[in-house]
Amino acid sequence: MPVASVYYHFWGVLLRPGFEDPEYNNDFASWAKHGLHDQRLAERLGVIDPTDFQDLEQLRREVLDEVEERLDESEFVPWSKPEDQFHFVRSQTVVFDTHRLIEHPRDLPAVVPQLSLGSIFYHVVDARRREPRGSDDFRGWLGQFGDEFAALREQLAGVDPFFTTLAGLRRQLAGIFSQYFQEPARDGEASYARDQATDERLVARGAVQNPARESQIRRGGGGVSYEHDQRANVAPHGRGGFGGAS
């Protein structure tokens, strides 16, 4: 089982809208319930939080340990029908520059509510995999201002992006930035958020898919671009920018 598949089956759920299994946040737990009909294994796999592990190898080991422990407890080996077998997949994220830039962190309360869910995924979720310290792109950029926004970085470090939706994560981030800079959400931003939520619900109702058979993240991951360098290597106080993906 390649670690790229582990990443997809835990985090890819966030990018696939749907109400198929709201009680489970990863594909392994969903399959244990629907494919193997093993409620106990599903519950054990469902409470695994990938943010508790330093790397994907440790996360993979945890999944295998839970499965092996359950097999030791069982008198028989569970099986699934051919059409319900688990398909290991991995995704490819295409990143592109949206040319949306901000000059100062005080601009975050206005721009974050308007970011696509793909950008939220890329800047917050995928960034923790890309960055050696496991930090998101917001904290990485704020760190270039020295200790000026240390308190804000600390608040962002306490955000767990796993047991939520991307829309919920976006609202949480917007709330943190608005509270820190003491800027209430504008009417236009609130309207945009309501429209986005409505669109997401409509898409979800018509796009529920079997996670075990998903072949690729179609909605994309979002992107990041900074002046002079897409990989975010900028000088202190550099301008920050956002991107999108498909």
Secondary structure, DSSP 8 states (H G I E B T S, - for coil): --HHHHHHHHHGGGGS---S-TT-SSHHHHHHHHTS--HHHHHHHHT--GGGSSSHHHHHHHHHHHHHHHHHH-SS-----GGG----------EEEEEEEESSGGGHHHHGGGS-HHHHIIIIIIHHHHSTT---HHHHHHGGGTTTTHHHHHHHHT---SSS-HHHHHHHHHHHHHHHHT----HHHHHHHHHHHHHHHHHHHH----GGG--S-SS---EE-BTTBTT----TT--EEEEEE-
